Amino acid sequence: MGKTAPPGTAAPDVTPVNAAHLAAFADRLAARPAHTRAAYLRDVRVLAALAGAADLAGLSARELRRFLATLHGRGLSGRSLARMLSSWRGLFRQLQDRDPAMTENPCAGLKAPKSVRKLPSALSPDEAVRLVQISGDDPLAVRDRALFELAYSSGLRLSELAGLDAERVDLATGEVRVWGKGAKERIVPVGAAALQAVRAWLPVRAGVANADPKALFVGRSGKRITPRAIERRLADWAFRQGLSRHVHPHMLRHSFASHVLQSSGDLRAVQEMLGHASIASTQVYTHLDFQALAKVYDAAHPRAKRKGAK
């Protein structure tokens, strides 16, 4: 009698020949952790099902490419397909070891299709305005109003918000100097609503920022606010303000970029304000004149209209 395949190794419609291939592959994986072994076997069972009556050992690169396209069409992501392709390569290495006449691994030159990068969700302008219009004179409410207005006004990263020092905000010029990724400094305009909120927070902050006098945003203890605390407060206020979905800090950053871009169409200005490298993810920066950048910002951002601006 032939060797019995381990439970779950072969799919119901797998041919006896392919079942034997899968059983041998399962033996080869015996020393692997159980979850790793299960994932590999699950992936090669998919291959066996796609192969149907064809012997796995005889599959060509062209057929495997067609299988990948079929799975991609069913909605599998590029990451899932890359993992699956890795499992298939392991199976074909096993087949090569068992059959010296099999000189090439048909998976050798194959690459999984890349996943389309999913952009984070953005709030609508109405949702963003509702979120940042926090009422109340409680110190935390005053702080949170300044915190979220600044995040939405200037598109700051979560780490940049938490790490911002009070001296980095220039209320006279309406600018904030930010140390971004790669220790690169950028200057970003601050809208009128955010400036007003920060002005209201500063005297409150002066009475509590004893543990960290440099930090712009502090908690009740006087210590610099943590990124996790910002996330919790934002989610809590989103619920209280009646937003029907979970809101996280990067959503405010993405909303800033989306709303300015939709209004202005100036991709380079948005890129500069976000502190990104080029759209192609290179390290080439666009060098815009700050006054021109601020003009685009003032004209486009929903919360940037300064009093008296035309």
N, C-alpha and C positions, 0 to 999 in steps of 0.2 A: 504494500500500500504506500501511496505517496505521503509526504509529510503534510500534516494538517496545519492550515494557516491559523495564526493566532486570531482570537475573536476580534472582529471589527477590521481585520486587515483587508479583506476583499469586499468589494461592493457586490450586491446580488447578481448583477449582469456581467460580471467579469469572467472572461474565459478561463478555463483551467490553466492554460499556459501563463496567462498574465497573473493569475492568482499565485502561481508558483514564484513568479518574479517578485511579487509583493511580499510573499512570505520570507523569501531570502533577504529582501531589503529590511524587513522587520527584525530578522535575526541580527543583521549588521548593526542595527540601532539599539540592540539590547542594553548596552552600557550607558546609553544616553538617559538624561532625566525623563521621567514619565511624561511630563507635559510637552517636552521637545519631541520625544518619540511620537506621541499622539498627533502633533501638528504635522510632522513629516509624513506620517502614514495617511493622514486626512488629505494632504495635498496630492500624494501619488494615487490615491483612490480616485480623485477627480480626473487625473490623467487617464487612468484605466477606463473610466466611464466614457471619456471623450474618444478614446481609441476604439471602443466597441470590440469588434471581432479581430481587429488588427493586433499583431504581436508587438508589444511595447519595444522589443529589441530591434524591430525593423522600422520604427518611425523615423521620418526625416525631419530636418530642420524646418522645411516648408510646412509640414503638417503641424509641427509644434507651434509654429508662428500663427497658423490658422486657429489652433486651440486657444492661444493667448487672446487673439482677437475676439473669439467667441465669448470667452470669459469677461473680457473688457466690455463687450456689448451687453452682458448681463448685469453690469454695474460694479464689478470688482475694481477697486482702486489700484493705482500704479504700485502702491506699497504692498498691497496684498498679492498682486501678480508677481512682484519681485521676490517675495518670500516663497511663493509657490514655485517659481522658476528655480530657486535655489534647491528646493526639495527634489524637483525633477532632475536636476544635475546630479544630485547624490544618487538617485536611482540609476541613472545611466552609467555612472562610475561603477556601481555595483554590477551592472550588466556587462560592462567592459572587462571587469575582473573575472567574471565567470566565462566569458567568451573571447579568447584572444583574437578571433577573426574580426571582432568589432573594434576597429581602430580609431573611430572618431565618436566623440560625444556630441549628439545633434543639438544639445543645448548650449554648446560652447560659445557660439557667437550671438546668442539671442539676448535681447534686452527687453525688459517690461516697458510698456508705454508709460510715460510720465503722467502723474495725476495733475489735473487742472487745479491750480492753487485756489483754494477757497478763501475769499476775502471775509474778514470778520464783519458781522452785522453792524449796520449803522442805524442810529436813531433818526427819525424824521426831524426836521427843524422844530416842529411843534412839540414833539416828545422831548427834545433836548432842552428847549426853553422851559417846559413844565418841570423837568427834572432839576434844573439849576435855580429855579425861583423858590428858594427855601425861605420860609417866613419864621419869625421868632427871634428873641434876643438872648436865648440861652447861648452860652459861650461855644458849645459844640455846634449849634446850628449856625452861628455866625462864621465859625471856622469852616464848616462844611460848605456853606454857600460860597465862600472865597475859594476853597479848594476846587470845587466842581466847576465854578465859573472859569477859573484859570485853566483847568484841564481842557474844557471845551473851547475856550477862547483862543488858546495857543497850541493845542494839540500835543501837550507834553506826555512823555511816557510815564508810566507808573513810578519807575525808579527815579525819574527826574523830579516828579512832584514831591516824593518823599524826601529826596536829598536836597531840595531847594533851600538856600539860605535867604534870609530876609533882604540882605544887601544886594542880592542879584536882581531884585525887582526895582525898576526905576519908575516911580509914579509920575515924575515930571515929564519924561519922554514917552511913557507908555510902552516900555520895552522890558523884556525879561531875558537875562543872559543864562543860558543853559549849557551844562556840560553833558553832552550826549555820549553815544557809543564811541569807543575808540578815543576817549578823552578829548573829543572835538567840541569846541565851544561854538554855539550859534546864538544869534540874537533874534528873538521872535516878538512880533507886536502883541500887545495886550489890549483887548477891546475895552470900551468904556464901562460896560457892565461888570467886567472882571476887575477893573481898576477900582471901581466904587466898592465892590465886595472886599477887596484886599484892604482898602483904606479903613473900612469898618472893622476888619479883623485885627489890624495892627495894635490899636490900644488895648483890646481884649487880650491879645497875645502877650503884650508887655507885662501883664499881671500874672501870667502863668508860666512863661518860658524861662523859668529859673534854672532848670536842669540842663537846658541846651539853648543858650541865648542866641546862637546863630541861626537855628532852624526857623524857617518861616511857619511851618505847620507843626504844632505840638499837641499832645493829648493833655488830659487833666493832670497828669503827673508832672507836666512840664518838659517831658522828654520828646524828642523828635518822633513824629508819627511814623508808624511802620507801613510798608506796602500792604500787608495783610489787613491792617486796620482800615486803610482807605478802601480796600475791596469790600469789607464788611459794611462800612458806612454807606457806600454808594449803593450796594444792593438793598440795604434797609430803606434808604431814601427813595429809591426807585419804586419800592413797594408802597411806601407811604404817599408818594405823589401820584399813585394810580397807574403806573406803567405796567403793562400786562406781561412783561417778559423780564428775565434776569438781565441785569445791566452790570457790566464789568468795566474797569477803567479804560481798557483799550478800545472799548466801544465809543467812548467819548472822543478819543484821539481819531478814530476812523470817521466818526461823525464830523469832526472839525474838517478833516481832509475832504470828505465827500461834499459837504455843503459849500465850502469855498470853491472847490473845483467845479461843482455844478453851476455856481453863480458866475464865476470868472472865466472858466476855461483855461486858466493859466497853470498848466501842469508844473512848470519849472518853479513858480513861486511857491506852490504847495510843497514841492519836493524840498525846497530850501527851508521852509518853515518847519517841516517835519524832521529835518536833519538826516534825510536819507542820502545814500549815494545815488548813482544814476539809476534810471528805471531798469537798466540791464543788470542791476546789482553789482556794478563795478564801484570802484572807489573814486570815481571822477565826480567832483562837485560842480554844480552850476553856481557861478558867482554873480549874484544879482546885487544891484545897488539897493541898499536898505530902504532908501526913501521910496523907490519904485515899488519895492516889495510891500512896504507899509501902505502905499496907495492902493495896491491891489487888494490887500487885506481889508482896509477900511471900506472899500466899495463893495466887497463881496460877503464878508462874514455876517451872519444874522445878528450877532450880539456885539458887533464892533462899531456900530454907528455912534460916533461922538456927537455931543450936542453942538448944533450949529453947522454940522457937516451937510453939504448939499448932496 
